[in-house]
């Protein structure tokens, strides 16, 4: 059937960055001069196509905003028929605009940041590959195509985190991210197999339904199967979105170039888990237990990430802890059901703007201070880096939820929705989100004050300066999103836009004068005040003080690595050694024992063959005597 409408160009969204990656990887050094320009052009081309599709979608009725494009039959195995199909609907197009829009700004910024790297062409190839994989993930019309993009994102992240492979820490961090994500991927693969066994299909339309009513086969699931599917999908989401207990890779991923940190932590990889949960909403809605576990994971992660952010002097790792926490808010909202879906995606989009701006701002600071990431070596940078200071400051105000910036609308909405859940669980979840907001204000103020305020603490041979325009212009554009995105989404009818996919939201209205809203604002002020007292009103020591037990725990990522080593790595090593011992002593021992027995027996028998006729005659005589004796015994009996 001929493709018509918005879905007809969907394949171009993936084709442009995929083509860019292929040309840059296969073209070799011949493309070094202009490779970065091609990488930027391919990402921008996808954004232009996506923007055109979005405008066209706005002209359709709600019922017509879901369009599928069939490219070819992916594979047919028995009764399983999987097509290479792309789905364009309000949810996927929202992600397309975020991925290609913010992704393109990161590409442009990278032209300046990576200007002196001799492997810049390869870096842009990996960026293009990452964008293509992420677009495949969010545009896939079935779980197999989604998984294809899911694994592509894992591969591209491995290549980007370990881009500077000459650094042992970068190589180890890339391997760690790859391995931890495989744990989550196991959950997603198992979920897909269970779907096929249950529904005989992996297609979104068949399983999830075609509209807000969710009339797909998932609506007929038993509670037990729905819970199993929900928990398996959550395991996959925890791996990609760095939620407890699969969060340990995220902070180590800061070993990659700063644009990679912005791409992974803002617009792409860590948002994949939230997308998976919201896309699979009909499955989770059939299991209250699965939804409760999602909210618990989100609430626990947002608190853990915020605490980790308080203990980091490395500016990128402090922001990484912040990402972990903010994705926790999104996961919490996604677990709240129809009341939280639109808020989760709205916060995801707003977070894409202000977190990308914060990471790229951190990269600008590093660029100006000789790649130093220690905030204790900064101070007073506002006096020499006006654009970076201004744009970073706007992102800071957005993430702490200061009115009227983005986080004020999206994060406050999630806190209120959590309380509106009601009951003991609603009170606990809402309080966790509220406390997390106060801690967020503290640790982000700490970053702001240590970096841009106080007295200068940099070394004599460091001469901070503003970054070139190719780096500051993306910062300015992202700052606009940090200011306006949240209010535009929450007040501009974004929940109605998503309604054809996730259903009508249980609107409670946006009223900052509610008890949760007032409490959130008060805790934000308290967090900023405490941070100012500690890091703004007094000199910041160049050497980190000893700190409390909680500070030590935050510096060590709440002992996440130690826990993984105790529960997984060491038992795994013992199991491996036991397997090796059993293989050597058991399997190989049995084989070697049989071989030795056969060899020894054959050696002894061989001695009978002496080569002398008299020996053989004697053997024949003895044999004949034995035969005669046996015959006599038989006859007598």
N, C-alpha and C positions, 0 to 999 in steps of 0.2 A: 504494500500500500504506500502510495506517495506521501511523504512527510510534508505537512503543512503547518504553518504557524510558528510559534516560538520555539518548538522543539527541533525544527529543521536545522538550526545552526548550532545545536547543542554539542555536536561532535567537534566543532571548531574550537570550543572552549578548551578541550583537552589537546586537540591536534597542534595548536600553536606552540604552547610550551614544550610539548613532546618533540616537535620538530626542532625547536631551538636546542634542546638537550642533545638530540641526535647529531645535529650539525656540529655543535661545539665539541662533542666527545669524539666523533669520527673524523672531524676536519683537522685535528692535530694542531701543531704550532702555527700552521698557515692562518688560523683564525684568531691568533693572539691579539692582533691590532684592533679588530672590530668585534670580537666575540662578546664583550660586555654589552655593546650596543645592541647586538642581536638578542641577547638574553632579555634586556629591558623591553625591546620592541615586541617580543613574543608575549611577555606578560601583559603589556599594555593592550595588545591586540585582543587578548582574552577578556580583559576588562571592558573594552569597547563593545565587544560582542555581548557580554553579559549585561551591560547597561542597556543596550538596545533590546535585549530579550525582556528585561525588567519593565521597560517602558511599554513594550507591546503587551506584556501580561496585564498591566494596569487597565488596559482597554477591554479585558475580558470580564465576563461575569465570574463569580466565585466558582461555580460548577465547572467552568471551562479552563480554569487555571492549572489543571493537572494534565500534562501532555507527556506521552511516552514516545521515544524514538527507537525503533528496532534497527540495529546496524547489521548484525548477522547472528547466526546460531553459534553460540559459544561452544557447546558440546551437548550431545545426546547420549545418555547412558541408561539403557533400560527404560524405565518410566520417568527418568529425570531429564527434563528438557530445560536447558538454560540458555537464554539469549543474551547477546551483548547489547543490552538495552539501557537507555538513558532516560531518566525521569526529571522533568522540569516542572516544579511546583513552587508555591511560595516559600517553603522551607529550604529547598535546594538552591533557589535563586538568591536567597538571603546569604547563604554561605558562599555562593559564587562571587557575589559582589564584595564580600569581606575578603575572601582569599585573593582575588585578583586585584582589588583596590589597594588594600594594605600591602599585599605582596609586591605590587608594582612599585610602591613607594620605597619598600625595603630594597628592591632591585636598584632603584635610582640612587639611594643612599650608598649602596655597596660600591658604586662606581668610584666614589671618593674614598670610602673606607679601605677598599682593597686595591687602590690605585697602584701601589708599589709592590704588590704581591705578584711574583712571577707566574703563579698558577691561577691568575684571576679568571682566565677563560674557563678552566675546569670548575671553578667555584660557581660561575654563572650557569654552567651546564647543570650542576647539581641543584641550584636554585630552581631552574626551569623544570627539572625532573620532579622536584618536590611539589611544585605547584600543579603539575600535570597529575601526579598521583593523588593529591588531595582533591582535585576536581573530579577525578574518577570515583573517589570514595563518596562524595556528596551527591553525585549525579547518577550513580548506579541505581537501576530500577529493581534490582534483586540483591539478595545478600551475597551472592557469589561475586558479582561485579563490585559491590561494596568491599568485599574482602580482597579483591585484586588491588583496589586503590589503597586499602588498609596496609597490605604488605608492601606496596610501593612506597608509601610514606615511611614505613619502618626502614626500608633499604636506603632511601634518600637521607633520612635523619642520621643513619649510621655513617654515611659518606660525609655529611656536612659536619657532624660533631667531631669526627676524626679527620677533618680536612687538613689540619696541621699535624699529620701523622708522625712527624719527626719529634713531637713532644710526647713522651711516654704517657703523660697524664691524659692527653687527648685521645690516644689510641685506646687506653683502658676505659675511658668514659664512653667512647663509641661502642666498645664491646659490651659494656655494662648496659647501656640503653638497649642494645639489640637483644641481649639475653632476657632482660626483665620484660621487655615487650613481647617476647615469644611466650612467656608465661600467660600473659593476658590473651594473646592470640589463640592459645590452646582453648580458652573458654569460648571464644567466638567460633572457632572451628567446630567444637563440640555442639554448640547451640545450633549451628547451621545443619549439622547432621541430624540432630534431634528434630529440627523443623521438617526436614525431608521425611524422616520416619513418621512424623505425626501428620503432616499436611500433604505429603507427596509433592511438595513444591517449595521453592525458595523465593518466589516472586512476591514483591511487596503487595501488589494488587490482590493476589489470592489470599495471602496471610493477614494483611493489615486492613484490607478494604480499600475503597476508592474515595472516601470522603470523610467528613467530620464524624459521621455516624459510626465509623469503625465496624462495618458489617462483614469483615473478612472472617476467615476460618478461626482466627485468634479469639473471636468472641465466643466460640464454642469450647474453648480449652477448659480442661479440668483444673482445679486449683493447684494440684500437685505438679502437673506438667508446666503450667504457667509459672509457678515459682521456680522450677528447675531452669526453664528458659530464661527467666528474668535474672537469676543469679549468674548464669553463664554469660549472658550479655553484659552484666555489670562487671564481671571479671575482665572481659575484653576492654570495657570502657576504663576500668581502673589502670590498666597497663598503658593505654595511649594518653589518658588524661592525668596520669601521675597522682592517682588517688590512693589512699591507704588501702591495702598494704604494699602496693606496687609503685611507690613514689620515689624510691631511692635513686633512680637514674636521673631525675630532673635537675638537681643541683649540680651534679657532675657534668651535665651537658653544657655547662657554661664554659667548658674548655674550648668549645668551637668559637669561630669568629663571632663578634657581637651581632651582625645582621642575622646570623643563624639563630641566635638566642631570641631575637625579635620575631623571626618567622615561626619558630617552633612554639614559643610561649605566648604569642599574641593571636595570630590569625589562622593557624593551621593545626599542627599536630595535636596539641593538648585539647583542642575543641572537638576532636573527632569522637571522643567518648560521650560527650554531651549530645552530639548529633545522633549517635547510635541509640541512646536512651530515648530521646524525644521522637525519633523516627519510629522506634519500636513501641511507642506508647500503648497501643492496644494490648500488647502482651503483658506489660507491667500492670495495666488497669485490671487485668483478670486475677491479679495476685496482690492482695494487701500486704502480705509478708515481704514480697520482693520490693514493693514500693517503700516499705518501712526500712529495709536494709539499705536502699539507695539513699534515703534521707540521713540515715545514721552515718554512712560512709562520707557523705558530703559534709555533715556537721563536724565530724571528727577531723576531717582533712582541713577544713577552713580554720579550725583552731590550731591544729598542728603546724600548718604552713605559716600562720601568723606568728606563732612562738619562734619558729626557726628564723623568720625574717628579723626578729628582734636581736638575734645573737650574731649576725654576720657583719663583718667589717668589709668584706668583698662586695662591692656595689652590685655586681651582676648576680651574686648568690642571694643577696638580700631581696632583689627583685624576683629571683626564681622562687624563693619562699612565698613571696606575694602571689605569684602565678598559681602555685599550688593551692593557696588559700582561696583565691578568687574563683578558680575552677570548682572548688568545694562549694561555694555559694551556688554556682550554676547546677551542680549535681544535686544539691539539696532542693533547689527549685524544681528540677526535673522530676524528683521523686514525690513532689506534692500533687502530681496529677494535673488536671485541667487548670487548676488555680495557678500553677507555676510554669507551665510550658513556655508561654510567651515571655514571661519574665526571665526565664533561663536564657532564651535566645537573645532577648534584648540586652541582658547584661553581658552575654558573650560578645555581641557586636560592639557595644560600648567599650568593653575591656580590650577588644582588638585594637581600638584606636589609642586609648590612653596607655596601655601596656607597651604597644609598639613604640609610641613616643618616648616612654620612659627608658626602654632598652636602648633605643637609638640615641637618646640623650646621654645615657651612660657611655655608649660608644664614643660619642663626641667628646666627653670628658676624658676618656681613656686616650683618645687620639691626641688630645691637647697636653697630656701629662706623661707621655712616653709609655703608654699601655699599662700604667699603674692602676690596679683595681682596688687598692686599699683606701677606703674613705678617710682613714686617719692621716693620710698624706695629702688630703685636699684642703678645703677651707677657703672661703673668700673668693671662690671662682665666679661669683655673680659679677664681680668688678671687671672681669676680663672676658667673659663669655655671655654676652647679653642675650643672644638669641637662644642659646642652649638653656640658660637659666630661665628665661621666660616660658619657653615651651615645656621644659621639664616641670616647672612650677604649675602650669595648667594641668598637666597629667597628674601631678601630685594632688591637686585640689579635687580632681575627678575621682581618683581612686579612694580617697578618704571620705567621699560622700558629702563634700561641702556644697551647699546650695549656691547657685543653681546648676552645678556641673553634672556630668553624665552619671556618675555613681550615686548621686543624691536620688535620682529617679529610679534607677534599676536595682541597686543594692537595698535601698530602703523598702522598695516594693517587695523584695524577697523576704526581708525580715518580717514585714507585716503579714505576708501570705503564710509564713511559718506559724506565726501566732494564731492566725485565723483558722488553722487546721483544727484547733481546739483540743481539749483533753490534755492529759499529762504529756503525751508525745509532742503536741503543738507547743506547749509551754517550754519544754526542754529544748526543742529544735530552735524556737524563736530566741531563747536566751543565749544559746550557743552562737547564733548568727549575730545577736546584739553585742555580745562580748567580743566576737571577732572583729566587729566594726571598730570598737574602741582600741583594740590592739593594732589594727590596721593603721589607724590615725597615729598611733605612737611610733611604730617602726618606720612608716613612710616619712613622718616628720623627722625622725632620726636621720634617715638618708638625706633628706633635704637640708637639714641644718649642718650636718657634717660635711656635706659637699660644697654648698654655696655660701654658707654664713661663717661667722667667726673670723679668726685670724688665719692667714695663709700658713700652711704646714708643709708645703712641697719643698723638695731639695733645691739647692742652689743652681744645679745644672738643668732644672726643669723650668720651661718658660711657657706657661699656658697661653693659649690663643684660641680664638674662635675658629670653628671648622669652616671649610669652603662651602659655597652656596649649594653645591650638589648634595651636600649633607644637611644643610640647615633648611632648605626649602621643603623636603619631606617632613622635617620636624614641625614646621609651621602648619602644613596641611593636616598632619595628625593632631596637632593641638586644636584645630577647629573641631575635629571629631570629638576630642576630649571634652570640649565645652558643650556642644550642641547635640551629640548623638543620642544621649540618654533621654533627654527631654523630648526630642523629636519622636523617638520610638514609643515611649510610654504614653505621651499625650497625643501622638499623631495617629493612633489607631492601628498600631502594629499587631496587637492581639487579634483584631478583626482581619488583618491581612493573612495571618497564619491560621485563622479559623478553619478554612477548608481542609487543612491537613491535620491539625491537632485538636480541633473542636473548639467550641465557644469557651472562652475563659470565664471563670467565676469571678466576674469583676467586683472589686470592692472599692473602686475609685482610688485616686491618689490624693491623700490628705495628710500632709506632713505634721498636722497638729494632733494626730492620734498619740496615745501613750507610747507605742513603740517608736513613732517618728520623733517625738520629743526626747525620749531616752537615747535614741541613736545620736541625735545632735549633741546632747549633753556629753555623752561618752566620747564623741569626736573631739570636742573642745578639751575635755580632760586629757585625752591622749596627746593632743598637740601641746598642751601646757606642760605636761610631764617631760615630753621630749625637749621642749625649749629650755626647761630648767636644767636638764642634764647635759644638753649638747649645744644649746644656743646661747644661754646666759653665762656660761663658764667655759674656760679653755678645754679643748678636747685633747687628752694625752695622746702622743704619737704611738705609744705602746699600749696595747689593750690591758686593762686591769684584770685581776684574777676573776672577779665576778662570783655570783652565787651558783648553787647547784643547777638551777634552772638555766642560767646563762651558759654553763658548761654543756648542758644537754642540748640547748639550741645550737651552740657552735658545732656540736657533733650530730646535727640533724636528728635530734631526739633519739639517738642511738639506733637509727634505722639500719645502718650497715651492720652494726654489732648484732642486732636481732636477726637479720638475714643470715649472717655468718653462723650464728648459734643454731638457728632453726633449720637452715637449708644447706649452707655451704659445707659445714663440718660434717653433719650427717651424710651429706652427699659424698664427701671424701671418704668417710668410713665405709659407706656402701660400695664405693668404687674399689677400695682396697680389699674388702671382703670378696667382691666379685673377682678381682684379680687373683686373690689367694685361692678361691674355689676353682678358678679356671686352671691355675698352675698345679694345684694339688689334687683336685677332683677330676676335672675333664681330662687335662693333659696327663695327670698321674695315672688314670685308668688306661688311657691309650698307650702311654709309655710302658706301664706294667704288663699289659697284654703283649706288646711288642717284645719286651725283654723276656717274657715267659716263652713265647714262640721261638725267639732266637736262642735262648738257653737250651730248650728242649731239642731243637734241630741240631745244635752243636754237639749235644751228648749222643744223639742218634747217629750223627755223622761218624763218630768214632768207631762204630761197628763196621763201617766199610773200610777194611784195612788194605784190600788189594791182594791178599794171599789166598791161593786156591784152597789150601788146607782149612782156612777159616770158613770159607763158604761151604766146603764139604761137611765140616762139623755142624754148621748151621742147618744144612739140609738134613743131616742125620738126626739132629735134635728135633727138627720140625716133624719129620716122618714119625719119630718115636712118640711125639705128643699126639699126633693124629691117630696112630694105632692104639695108644692107651685110651684115647677118648672113645674110639669105636668099641673097644672091649668093655668099657664101663657101660656104654649104652646097651650093648647086647646082654650083659649080665642082668641089668635092671629090667 
